[in-house]
Every structure is written in structure tokens, then in C-alpha cells.
Amino acid sequence: MGSPVGLFDLAEKRLAWVDQRQLLLSQNIANANTPNYVAKDITPFAQTLGQVAPDLVRTNPMHLAAQPGKLHLDTRQRPHERGIDGNAVSMDEQLTKVAETEGSQSLVENLYKKYMGLFRTSIGK
């Protein structure tokens, strides 16, 4: 990911993930009163990225070595309370996820813009 293209690809993938997640979260919120509806979510981005990213290589003895097993992603689905009608959408949980996803989108967009500015400066534009 050392090249600018790698960073842009990563940012594009993250924004696509954010878009997909926001769509699912909006469907969950829209169905908050639908009987027997269960909220949906997508695989966390870090887990998705881990499936396609190569293993990290330690190129300098001063770099920290990756320690397998130290990072645990909690991807378990927690049991949801269900209403009398069987609906399992927690509005608090969904709105929290929406806020987290919006924050992630803003961060990626800002980093992308800053990196583009640096890239343009480096090529003299």
C-alpha cells in the first residue's frame, strides 16, 4: 500500500463499504415497526480487508512485528430483544451504527482530499 494508487484503492473500497452499510442501516430503521424483522449488518471493514490484504512484512528491525492472535475482532451477533410482534430492531443500536459509519466516511473523505492535495503538490499542480 506504499503507492498512491494503493491508498486510493483502499479509500475507494472503504467508501463503498460505508455506502453499503448505510443502505442496510437505513433499511433496518425503516423496518423498525415491521413484525418479525431482524436488523442486518455487513461484515466489519477490517475483517473484509484482512481477507484480501497480504500479510504485513517487517522490512526494518525497528518496526514492530505483527503478533498473530493479539487482535480479536468481535463479530458475534448479540441476541436482540424482540418486541411483542417479533421485531428485533434496536433504534439506539442502529442510530449509533449510523453515526459511527458517518464518522468513518468523513474521515476517509478528509484523508483522501488531503492526500490528493499532497499528491498534486508533489507533481507540481
C-alpha positions in Angstrom: 0.0 0.0 0.0 3.0 2.3 -0.3 1.9 3.6 -3.7 -0.6 6.4 -4.0 -2.8 4.2 -6.1 -2.9 1.6 -3.3 -4.1 4.3 -0.9 -6.8 5.5 -3.3 -8.0 1.9 -3.9 -8.2 1.4 -0.2 -10.2 4.7 0.3 -12.5 3.7 -2.6 -13.1 0.2 -1.0 -13.8 1.8 2.4 -16.3 4.3 0.9 -18.1 1.5 -1.0 -18.3 -0.4 2.3 -19.7 2.7 4.1 -22.3 3.2 1.3 -23.4 -0.5 1.6 -23.6 -0.3 5.4 -25.6 2.9 5.4 -28.1 1.3 3.0 -28.6 -1.7 5.3 -28.8 0.5 8.4 -31.5 2.7 6.7 -33.4 -0.4 5.8 -33.2 -1.5 9.4 -34.5 1.8 10.7 -37.3 1.9 8.0 -38.4 -1.6 9.3 -38.3 -0.7 13.0 -42.1 -1.4 13.2 -42.2 -4.4 10.8 -43.3 -7.6 12.6 -40.6 -10.3 12.8 -38.0 -8.1 11.1 -34.4 -8.7 12.3 -31.7 -6.0 11.8 -29.0 -6.7 9.3 -25.4 -5.5 9.1 -22.4 -6.3 6.9 -19.0 -7.8 7.7 -16.8 -5.3 9.5 -14.4 -3.5 7.1 -11.3 -4.6 9.0 -12.3 -8.2 8.7 -13.1 -7.8 5.0 -9.8 -6.1 4.4 -8.0 -8.8 6.3 -9.4 -11.4 3.8 -7.9 -9.6 0.8 -4.8 -7.9 2.2 -1.4 -9.6 2.2 0.4 -10.4 5.4 2.4 -7.5 6.7 6.1 -7.8 6.2 8.6 -6.5 8.6 11.1 -4.5 6.4 13.1 -2.9 9.2 14.2 -4.4 12.5 13.0 -1.3 14.2 9.4 -2.0 13.1 7.0 -3.8 15.4 6.4 -7.4 14.4 2.9 -8.5 13.8 1.7 -10.7 16.6 -0.9 -13.2 15.4 -3.7 -13.8 17.8 -3.3 -10.4 19.6 -6.1 -8.7 17.6 -9.5 -10.2 18.1 -12.4 -8.9 16.2 -15.7 -9.5 18.0 -18.0 -10.4 15.1 -20.6 -12.4 17.1 -24.1 -11.4 16.7 -25.6 -10.4 20.0 -29.1 -11.6 20.8 -31.6 -8.8 20.2 -34.6 -8.1 22.3 -37.7 -8.7 20.4 -40.9 -6.8 20.7 -44.3 -8.5 21.1 -44.6 -8.5 17.3 -41.2 -10.3 16.9 -39.3 -7.2 15.7 -35.6 -7.2 16.7 -34.6 -3.7 15.7 -33.0 -1.5 18.4 -33.2 2.1 17.3 -30.5 3.1 19.7 -28.1 0.5 18.2 -29.0 1.4 14.7 -28.5 5.2 15.2 -25.2 4.5 16.9 -24.1 2.5 13.9 -25.2 5.2 11.6 -23.2 7.8 13.5 -20.1 5.6 13.5 -20.4 5.0 9.8 -20.9 8.7 9.0 -17.7 9.4 11.1 -15.8 6.8 9.2 -17.0 8.3 5.9 -15.9 11.8 6.9 -12.5 10.5 8.0 -11.9 8.7 4.7 -13.1 11.6 2.6 -10.9 14.1 4.5 -7.8 11.8 4.3 -8.5 11.3 0.6 -8.7 15.1 0.0 -5.5 15.8 2.0 -3.6 13.0 0.2 -4.8 14.3 -3.2 -3.6 17.8 -2.2 -0.2 16.4 -1.3 0.0 14.4 -4.4 -0.9 17.4 -6.6 1.7 19.5 -4.8 4.4 16.8 -5.4 3.7 16.7 -9.1 3.6 20.5 -9.4 -0.1 21.1 -10.0 
